[in-house]
């Protein structure tokens, strides 16, 4: 699974803890999963974030496409 993400293997544990803390995933009997009742909401949020990332990556070299712009916006969590 680690290969399918851009998260470094050493950061997986912290990432999973953060996802659990913000109730974006659930944990039960050694299994991590998305609450089916929240799946659609989370899917839409992730699609929106992906669209913003693509927009800024494709933007011309101006203020809106400055390196590090992601650090200046609020977290979705």
Phi, psi and omega per residue, in radians:
X1 nan -0.631 -3.110
X2 -0.995 -0.633 -3.116
X3 -1.108 -0.400 -3.095
X4 -1.531 0.011 3.137
X5 -2.118 2.986 3.042
X6 -1.753 0.246 3.132
X7 -1.514 2.293 3.105
X8 -1.162 2.540 -3.085
X9 -0.959 -0.667 3.140
X10 -1.183 -0.292 -3.118
X11 -1.755 -0.041 -3.073
X12 -1.040 -0.791 -3.105
X13 -1.033 -0.820 3.123
X14 -1.138 -0.686 3.116
X15 -1.082 -0.781 3.129
X16 -1.123 -0.695 3.096
X17 -1.072 -0.734 3.119
X18 -1.121 -0.771 3.117
X19 -1.072 -0.688 3.081
X20 -1.175 -0.771 -3.120
X21 -1.023 -0.720 -3.128
X22 -1.549 0.163 3.075
X23 0.997 0.634 3.072
X24 -1.558 -0.362 3.025
X25 -2.380 2.907 3.106
X26 -2.110 2.829 -3.140
X27 -2.380 2.267 3.118
X28 -2.682 2.218 3.077
X29 0.791 1.028 3.101
X30 1.099 0.348 3.125
X31 -2.186 2.345 3.040
X32 -1.840 2.429 -3.114
X33 -2.717 2.846 3.048
X34 -1.639 2.300 3.091
X35 -1.011 2.099 -3.110
X36 -0.955 -0.519 -3.138
X37 -1.259 -0.346 -3.140
X38 -1.881 -0.043 -3.025
X39 -1.001 -0.814 -3.107
X40 -1.124 -0.772 3.116
X41 -1.036 -0.825 -3.125
X42 -1.155 -0.659 3.105
X43 -1.055 -0.789 3.133
X44 -1.131 -0.694 3.119
X45 -1.104 -0.762 3.137
X46 -1.176 -0.662 3.090
X47 -1.113 -0.677 3.115
X48 -1.131 -0.752 3.125
X49 -1.115 -0.757 3.132
X50 -1.062 -0.700 3.126
X51 -1.112 -0.704 3.121
X52 -1.146 -0.760 3.132
X53 -1.060 -0.792 3.122
X54 -1.096 -0.712 3.133
X55 -1.027 -0.845 -3.105
X56 -1.235 -0.576 3.106
X57 -1.185 -0.540 -3.107
X58 -1.640 -0.031 -3.110
X59 -1.278 2.638 3.063
X60 -1.136 2.881 -3.094
X61 -1.230 1.341 3.104
X62 -2.287 -2.929 -3.092
X63 -1.018 -0.527 -3.076
X64 -1.355 -0.210 -3.124
X65 -2.072 0.424 3.119
X66 -1.079 2.530 3.042
X67 -1.008 2.365 3.097
X68 1.475 0.196 -3.116
X69 -1.022 -0.526 -3.097
X70 -1.089 -0.521 -3.106
X71 -1.255 -0.243 -3.083
X72 -1.721 -0.005 3.120
X73 -1.869 2.748 -3.125
X74 -1.220 2.656 3.108
X75 -1.284 2.615 3.046
X76 -1.350 -0.225 -3.106
X77 -1.394 nan nan
